Amino acid sequence: MPPKDIVGRAVDGLEAMANTLSISTSPTNTFHSPGSYFPSSMGRNTRPTKSARQLKPFNTEDIKILLLENVNETALEIFRKQGYQVEFHKSSLPEDQLIQKIKDVHVIGIRSKTKLTERVLSEAKNLLVIGCFCIGTNQVDLEYAAKHGMAVFNSPFSNSRSVAELVIGEIISLARQLTDRSMELHQGRWNKVSAKCWEIRGKTLGIVGYGHIGAQLSVLAESMGMAVRYYDVVPIMALGTARQVPTLDELLQQSDFVTLHVPELPETRNMIGEKQLNQMKKGSYLINASRGSVVVIPDLINAMKSGRIAGAALDVYPNEPAANGDFFTNDLNTWAEDLRSLKNIILTPHIGGSTEEAQSAIGVEVGEAIVRYANEGVTIGAVNMPECTLRSIDFEQTNHIRVIFIHHNKPGVLRQVNSILADHNVEKQISDSRGDVAYMMADISDVQEEERKEINDGLESLGACILTRILF
Ligand SMILES: NC(=O)c1ccc[n+]([C@@H]2O[C@H](COP(=O)([O-])OP(=O)(O)OC[C@H]3O[C@@H](n4cnc5c(N)ncnc54)[C@H](O)[C@@H]3O)[C@@H](O)[C@H]2O)c1
């Protein structure tokens, strides 16, 4: 068997991943309610079956997609397979060019640099859906988009595995003082030591936040012989022999390594400060790859100087530079140079989720969500609209149509909608609201071509209408 290089292996893995991504990237999605990618309303029977009919509300060649910022190849493949017209740019566009291009596209795919402000979006007359091929969505005016019928999708969990693997690497590196030894030898100094260097087998890993990343990490750590304890604000079923503990204090007191995987919330701000560090075992280790606001870094510096904390790994900081360069100084964070001078501390520039695999997975996850939305009207995973789905229409149900009605969330609208649909056989229907915007889906049987127009015009004439789409 000839040896394969890392790229070859990554591509093999990708194919396997692509098959599973339409469900989730995490083993925990089924029992996570907040932040879960698929809500419980999306039961098994809502996933497309072999006999599901692909809804084609339009000639797919008519769908125009603008992809900016070198969105991953995996997404391009998905769109090309659909027959969509794709215009691809490696970088973002200056605002005036963006405004020109966005005028007639149905879909736009961006990463974090393109700002989709109200000014830009107000020029987008045909835009149905925005794909953020990244984690964050604060570069998009989400409220304006929702109020104008533009769904926004992102990919919050495609890089969970990458973060978990980085943390595993850091646990071993801290236990063996690996980065210090390496740095010394780079400087020509041979320093062979075993004092205070440990195996991780048999040690206790304390995970704060047992979500997508925490749960992945739990499985990996246990397979290396660690005992896993976790603390979370919701009761979560343990994977393997991990055990949930009732309080953060208990977790801190029991763990040799504490790793943080909580979201940025008012309650998690400064979650680990002097008091918590004093509760940790003497000689234990702290890892933070969640958000920079979770740890009080000056308190960590003191705890490391006093020897209570034997090592730390930080991937995230309260202030992070917007570009690569020599910016990690006291001008950015007042304690930066103090932090840099410590022994056995791994400092990385927010790279936890930065892998080729995560980028590919993001392309697949957002690409598939866009196709599902464009073709079927399914909003599962949308960040600015209610999440709705319906069981697919079967292949033999040729005269069935799906009505999508995005509307202002006002009293009495559904009564008006139902009076328009009343003479038809509505086989299934769902509606939900999020703030001022509501979303309704209805599958109707035996609708002739001329009746489609009637339904469409009737719904469009309602004062509350934001957008009507008839899929067939
Ligand atoms: N370093 C990176 O590059 C990188 C990459 C991806 C995600 N992240 C960050 O990692 C963190 C975790 O991401 P995730 O995808 O696992 O999130 P997730 O939403 O899947 O899980 C978060 C978990 O934290 C729990 N939680 C919330 N508040 C808590 C509290 N006060 N105490 C204890 N538990 C609490 C939630 O119940 C949930 O189980 C987030 O902050 C995310 O922004 C960092």
Ligand as a Chemical Component Dictionary entry (heavy atoms), coordinates in Angstrom:
data_LIG
# 
_chem_comp.id                   LIG 
_chem_comp.type                 NON-POLYMER 
_chem_comp.pdbx_formal_charge   0 
_chem_comp.three_letter_code    LIG 
# 
loop_
_chem_comp_atom.comp_id 
_chem_comp_atom.atom_id 
_chem_comp_atom.alt_atom_id 
_chem_comp_atom.type_symbol 
_chem_comp_atom.charge 
_chem_comp_atom.model_Cartn_x 
_chem_comp_atom.model_Cartn_y 
_chem_comp_atom.model_Cartn_z 
_chem_comp_atom.pdbx_ordinal 
LIG N1  N1  N 0  -11.528 28.433 19.817 1  
LIG C1  C1  C 0  -12.274 28.350 18.738 2  
LIG O1  O1  O 0  -11.800 28.498 17.617 3  
LIG C2  C2  C 0  -13.717 28.005 18.874 4  
LIG C3  C3  C 0  -14.368 27.320 17.851 5  
LIG C4  C4  C 0  -15.711 26.962 18.026 6  
LIG C5  C5  C 0  -16.383 27.324 19.177 7  
LIG N2  N2  N 1  -15.740 28.028 20.137 8  
LIG C6  C6  C 0  -16.426 28.411 21.375 9  
LIG O2  O2  O 0  -16.536 27.256 22.198 10 
LIG C7  C7  C 0  -17.646 27.401 23.096 11 
LIG C8  C8  C 0  -18.469 26.124 23.125 12 
LIG O3  O3  O 0  -18.941 25.824 21.836 13 
LIG P1  P1  P 0  -19.955 24.609 21.591 14 
LIG O4  O4  O 0  -20.137 24.535 20.112 15 
LIG O5  O5  O -1 -19.532 23.406 22.331 16 
LIG O6  O6  O 0  -21.263 25.218 22.250 17 
LIG P2  P2  P 0  -22.618 24.448 22.652 18 
LIG O7  O7  O 0  -23.682 25.465 22.613 19 
LIG O8  O8  O 0  -22.778 23.209 21.871 20 
LIG O9  O9  O 0  -22.336 24.024 24.185 21 
LIG C9  C9  C 0  -22.206 24.935 25.227 22 
LIG C10 C10 C 0  -22.596 24.221 26.511 23 
LIG O10 O10 O 0  -22.352 25.111 27.581 24 
LIG C11 C11 C 0  -23.439 24.990 28.510 25 
LIG N3  N3  N 0  -23.509 26.195 29.344 26 
LIG C12 C12 C 0  -24.083 27.376 29.065 27 
LIG N4  N4  N 0  -23.933 28.227 30.096 28 
LIG C13 C13 C 0  -23.234 27.564 31.043 29 
LIG C14 C14 C 0  -22.775 27.906 32.342 30 
LIG N5  N5  N 0  -22.971 29.120 32.874 31 
LIG N6  N6  N 0  -22.122 26.955 33.050 32 
LIG C15 C15 C 0  -21.914 25.718 32.516 33 
LIG N7  N7  N 0  -22.328 25.336 31.298 34 
LIG C16 C16 C 0  -22.973 26.254 30.570 35 
LIG C17 C17 C 0  -24.647 24.782 27.622 36 
LIG O11 O11 O 0  -25.709 24.207 28.347 37 
LIG C18 C18 C 0  -24.078 23.849 26.564 38 
LIG O12 O12 O 0  -24.223 22.501 26.910 39 
LIG C19 C19 C 0  -18.403 28.639 22.609 40 
LIG O13 O13 O 0  -18.039 29.738 23.401 41 
LIG C20 C20 C 0  -17.857 28.868 21.206 42 
LIG O14 O14 O 0  -17.923 30.233 20.842 43 
LIG C21 C21 C 0  -14.418 28.363 20.023 44 
# 
loop_
_chem_comp_bond.comp_id 
_chem_comp_bond.atom_id_1 
_chem_comp_bond.atom_id_2 
_chem_comp_bond.value_order 
_chem_comp_bond.pdbx_ordinal 
LIG N1  C1  SING 1  
LIG C1  O1  DOUB 2  
LIG C1  C2  SING 3  
LIG C2  C3  SING 4  
LIG C2  C21 DOUB 5  
LIG C3  C4  DOUB 6  
LIG C4  C5  SING 7  
LIG C5  N2  DOUB 8  
LIG N2  C6  SING 9  
LIG N2  C21 SING 10 
LIG C6  O2  SING 11 
LIG C6  C20 SING 12 
LIG O2  C7  SING 13 
LIG C7  C8  SING 14 
LIG C7  C19 SING 15 
LIG C8  O3  SING 16 
LIG O3  P1  SING 17 
LIG P1  O4  DOUB 18 
LIG P1  O5  SING 19 
LIG P1  O6  SING 20 
LIG O6  P2  SING 21 
LIG P2  O7  DOUB 22 
LIG P2  O8  SING 23 
LIG P2  O9  SING 24 
LIG O9  C9  SING 25 
LIG C9  C10 SING 26 
LIG C10 O10 SING 27 
LIG C10 C18 SING 28 
LIG O10 C11 SING 29 
LIG C11 N3  SING 30 
LIG C11 C17 SING 31 
LIG N3  C12 SING 32 
LIG N3  C16 SING 33 
LIG C12 N4  DOUB 34 
LIG N4  C13 SING 35 
LIG C13 C14 SING 36 
LIG C13 C16 DOUB 37 
LIG C14 N5  SING 38 
LIG C14 N6  DOUB 39 
LIG N6  C15 SING 40 
LIG C15 N7  DOUB 41 
LIG N7  C16 SING 42 
LIG C17 O11 SING 43 
LIG C17 C18 SING 44 
LIG C18 O12 SING 45 
LIG C19 O13 SING 46 
LIG C19 C20 SING 47 
LIG C20 O14 SING 48 
# 
